[in-house]
């Protein structure tokens, strides 16, 4: 899904202004690095050979480059970009069928995103895309070009879906992590079975369509979990002295990185 978001945004940028995502490459002296298939610009065939243009990558080229592949030496996949919100599921299945649905290496796609844990890079990247989308919306010249407004709408919508799915997966993972023997051991044995002592609230809906998407997730009631006599000493053993401290812990960058390493 992140691939669709960054593609929709990239199509609003032009020659040499595309810097956040798969930028047009320059040498150290500022001159262009013309390596056909790797310099992140659309190619056309002229006289039997590929010639770079002053336009962004098209959809098949873009998906190849997200995987670090050369758009000249690799066969272009027969794929079509989603043209609406309702067309996303079809496009996602197409990428899966073509084995183009691997995890994006954000630091390769966007070298302007500073190094850090994978989750930190992803968060900064989404924030940057959101900032750029807002900037383009406020630029009358750019926002009036072709179907830019529609593309920005799709980028906004897809980015929101990404955030919802990451929130859901993190919440579901956290409950399991806090309950595990090798986690915080917030659990009890009853009737010969192991049960979590993490208190949760009613399931929340992500609202993201698709059979393989997370439709529901649980959220933790941190004060109630802390106040459970079975949990209090265990949580205090982590240097968290209250339900507020416990809740604040999940906002720290160290937790966010941990949650995607485990």
C-alpha positions as CSV (number, residue, x, y, z in Angstrom):
1,X,0.0,0.0,0.0
2,X,2.9,2.3,0.7
3,X,4.0,1.8,-2.9
4,X,0.7,3.3,-4.2
5,X,1.0,6.3,-1.9
6,X,4.5,7.2,-3.0
7,X,3.7,6.6,-6.6
8,X,0.7,8.9,-6.6
9,X,2.8,11.6,-4.9
10,X,5.8,11.1,-7.3
11,X,3.6,11.8,-10.3
12,X,3.0,15.3,-9.1
13,X,6.8,16.1,-9.3
14,X,8.7,16.9,-12.5
15,X,12.2,16.8,-13.8
16,X,14.9,17.6,-11.2
17,X,12.3,18.6,-8.6
18,X,11.7,15.0,-7.7
19,X,13.9,14.6,-4.6
20,X,11.9,13.0,-1.8
21,X,11.2,9.8,-3.7
22,X,13.6,8.1,-6.1
23,X,15.3,11.4,-7.0
24,X,16.9,12.1,-10.3
25,X,20.5,11.3,-9.5
26,X,23.4,13.7,-9.6
27,X,27.2,13.2,-9.4
28,X,29.2,14.9,-6.6
29,X,30.0,17.8,-9.0
30,X,26.3,18.4,-9.6
31,X,26.2,17.0,-13.1
32,X,23.6,14.4,-14.0
33,X,24.3,10.7,-13.4
34,X,23.1,9.2,-16.7
35,X,22.9,5.5,-16.1
36,X,19.9,4.2,-18.2
37,X,17.5,2.4,-16.0
38,X,18.9,3.7,-12.8
39,X,18.7,7.4,-13.0
40,X,15.0,7.4,-12.0
41,X,13.5,9.0,-15.1
42,X,11.0,7.7,-17.7
43,X,12.6,6.1,-20.7
44,X,11.4,5.9,-24.3
45,X,12.7,3.7,-27.1
46,X,14.4,5.6,-29.9
47,X,16.1,3.7,-32.7
48,X,16.1,0.5,-30.8
49,X,17.7,2.0,-27.7
50,X,16.4,3.5,-24.5
51,X,16.6,7.2,-24.1
52,X,15.9,9.1,-20.8
53,X,13.3,11.8,-20.8
54,X,12.6,14.7,-18.5
55,X,9.6,12.9,-16.9
56,X,9.1,10.8,-13.8
57,X,9.1,7.1,-14.0
58,X,5.9,5.5,-15.2
59,X,4.1,2.9,-13.1
60,X,5.9,-0.3,-14.1
61,X,9.3,1.5,-14.0
62,X,8.5,2.9,-10.6
63,X,7.6,-0.5,-9.1
64,X,10.8,-2.0,-10.5
65,X,12.9,0.8,-9.1
66,X,11.3,0.5,-5.7
67,X,12.8,-3.0,-5.7
68,X,16.2,-1.7,-6.7
69,X,15.9,-3.1,-10.2
70,X,17.2,-1.6,-13.5
71,X,14.3,-0.5,-15.8
72,X,16.4,-1.3,-18.9
73,X,17.7,-4.8,-18.0
74,X,14.5,-6.0,-16.3
75,X,11.4,-6.9,-18.2
76,X,8.6,-4.4,-17.5
77,X,5.8,-6.1,-15.6
78,X,2.3,-6.0,-17.1
79,X,0.7,-3.9,-14.4
80,X,-1.7,-1.0,-14.3
81,X,-1.8,1.8,-11.7
82,X,-5.0,2.1,-9.6
83,X,-7.2,4.8,-11.0
84,X,-9.4,5.2,-7.9
85,X,-9.9,4.2,-4.3
86,X,-12.1,1.3,-5.4
87,X,-9.4,0.0,-7.7
88,X,-6.7,-0.4,-5.0
89,X,-7.6,-4.0,-4.1
90,X,-7.2,-5.0,-7.8
91,X,-3.9,-3.3,-8.1
92,X,-2.5,-4.8,-4.9
93,X,-3.4,-8.3,-6.0
94,X,-1.7,-7.6,-9.3
95,X,1.5,-6.6,-7.5
96,X,1.3,-9.8,-5.4
97,X,0.8,-11.9,-8.5
98,X,3.9,-10.3,-10.1
99,X,5.9,-10.7,-6.8
100,X,6.3,-7.0,-6.5
101,X,4.9,-6.7,-3.0
102,X,8.1,-6.9,-1.0
103,X,8.9,-4.6,1.9
104,X,10.2,-1.2,0.7
105,X,13.7,-0.2,1.8
106,X,12.9,3.4,2.7
107,X,16.5,4.6,3.0
108,X,17.1,3.4,-0.6
109,X,13.9,4.9,-2.0
110,X,14.3,8.2,-0.2
111,X,18.0,9.0,0.6
112,X,16.9,12.3,2.1
113,X,15.3,10.5,5.0
114,X,17.8,10.3,7.8
115,X,19.1,7.0,9.1
116,X,17.6,5.3,12.1
117,X,15.4,2.3,13.1
118,X,13.2,1.0,10.3
119,X,10.0,2.2,12.0
120,X,11.6,5.7,12.6
121,X,12.5,6.0,9.0
122,X,9.0,4.9,7.9
123,X,7.3,7.4,10.2
124,X,9.5,10.3,9.0
125,X,8.9,9.3,5.4
126,X,5.1,9.4,5.8
127,X,5.4,12.7,7.6
128,X,7.5,14.1,4.7
129,X,5.1,12.9,2.1
130,X,2.2,14.4,4.0
131,X,4.1,17.7,4.2
132,X,4.9,17.7,0.5
133,X,1.3,16.8,-0.4
134,X,0.1,19.8,1.6
135,X,2.7,22.1,0.0
136,X,1.6,21.0,-3.5
137,X,-2.1,21.6,-2.6
138,X,-1.1,25.2,-1.6
139,X,0.8,25.7,-4.8
140,X,-1.8,27.0,-7.3
141,X,0.5,26.3,-10.3
142,X,1.2,22.7,-9.4
143,X,-2.2,21.8,-8.1
144,X,-3.9,22.9,-11.3
145,X,-1.9,20.6,-13.6
146,X,-3.8,17.7,-15.0
147,X,-5.1,15.2,-12.5
148,X,-2.7,16.2,-9.7
149,X,-5.6,17.0,-7.3
150,X,-7.0,13.5,-7.7
151,X,-3.6,11.9,-7.3
152,X,-3.1,13.9,-4.1
153,X,-6.4,12.7,-2.8
154,X,-5.4,9.1,-3.3
155,X,-2.0,9.7,-1.7
156,X,-3.7,11.2,1.3
157,X,-6.2,8.4,1.6
158,X,-3.6,5.6,1.2
159,X,-1.3,7.2,3.7
160,X,-4.1,7.3,6.2
161,X,-4.8,3.6,5.6
162,X,-1.1,2.8,6.1
163,X,-1.2,4.6,9.5
164,X,-4.3,2.7,10.6
165,X,-2.9,-0.7,9.6
166,X,0.4,0.1,11.4
167,X,-1.5,1.2,14.5
168,X,-3.6,-2.0,14.5
169,X,-0.6,-4.3,14.0
170,X,1.3,-2.6,16.7
171,X,-1.6,-2.8,19.2
172,X,-2.2,-6.5,18.5
173,X,1.6,-7.2,18.8
174,X,1.9,-5.2,22.0
175,X,-0.8,-7.3,23.8
176,X,1.0,-10.5,22.9
177,X,4.4,-9.1,23.8
178,X,3.3,-7.9,27.2
179,X,1.7,-11.3,27.9
180,X,4.5,-13.6,26.8
181,X,7.0,-15.4,29.0
182,X,9.9,-13.6,27.1
183,X,8.0,-10.3,27.2
184,X,6.6,-8.8,30.4
185,X,4.8,-12.0,31.6
186,X,1.5,-10.2,32.2
187,X,-0.4,-13.5,32.4
188,X,-2.0,-16.0,34.7
189,X,-2.8,-19.7,34.7
190,X,-6.4,-20.7,35.2
191,X,-7.9,-24.1,34.7
192,X,-4.7,-25.3,33.3
193,X,-4.6,-22.6,30.6
194,X,-2.5,-19.4,30.2
195,X,-4.5,-16.2,30.0
196,X,-3.3,-12.7,29.5
197,X,-3.8,-10.2,32.4
198,X,-3.6,-7.2,30.0
199,X,-7.0,-5.3,30.1
200,X,-8.3,-4.4,26.7
201,X,-11.2,-2.3,25.5
202,X,-13.6,-3.2,22.7
203,X,-12.2,-4.1,19.3
204,X,-11.6,-1.1,17.1
205,X,-12.2,-1.1,13.4
206,X,-9.5,-0.1,10.9
207,X,-12.0,0.5,8.2
208,X,-9.4,-0.7,5.6
209,X,-10.9,-3.0,3.0
210,X,-9.3,-6.2,1.7
211,X,-9.4,-9.8,2.9
212,X,-5.7,-9.8,3.9
213,X,-6.0,-6.6,5.8
214,X,-6.4,-6.2,9.6
215,X,-10.1,-5.4,10.0
216,X,-10.1,-5.2,13.8
217,X,-7.7,-4.6,16.6
218,X,-7.7,-4.3,20.4
219,X,-6.4,-1.4,22.4
220,X,-5.0,-1.6,25.9
221,X,-6.5,0.0,29.0
222,X,-3.2,1.0,30.6
223,X,-4.4,2.3,34.0
224,X,-6.6,-0.8,34.5
225,X,-3.8,-3.1,33.4
226,X,-1.3,-1.4,35.8
227,X,-3.8,-1.6,38.7
228,X,-4.4,-5.3,38.4
229,X,-2.7,-6.8,41.4
230,X,-1.3,-9.5,39.2
231,X,0.5,-6.9,37.1
232,X,1.5,-4.0,39.3
233,X,4.8,-5.4,40.7
234,X,5.8,-6.7,37.2
235,X,5.2,-3.3,35.6
236,X,6.9,-1.4,38.4
237,X,9.9,-3.7,37.9
238,X,10.3,-2.0,34.5
239,X,10.7,1.4,36.3
240,X,7.2,2.5,35.5
241,X,5.4,3.7,38.7
242,X,1.9,4.4,37.4
243,X,-0.6,3.7,34.7
244,X,0.3,7.1,33.2
245,X,4.0,6.0,33.1
246,X,3.0,2.7,31.5
247,X,1.0,4.5,28.8
248,X,3.8,7.0,28.1
249,X,6.2,4.2,27.6
250,X,4.6,3.2,24.3
251,X,5.2,6.7,22.9
252,X,9.0,6.5,23.3
253,X,11.0,5.9,20.0
254,X,12.8,3.0,21.8
255,X,9.5,1.1,22.0
256,X,8.5,1.9,18.4
257,X,11.8,0.4,17.1
258,X,11.5,-2.6,19.5
259,X,8.0,-3.4,18.3
260,X,9.2,-3.9,14.7
261,X,12.3,-5.9,15.6
262,X,10.4,-8.5,17.7
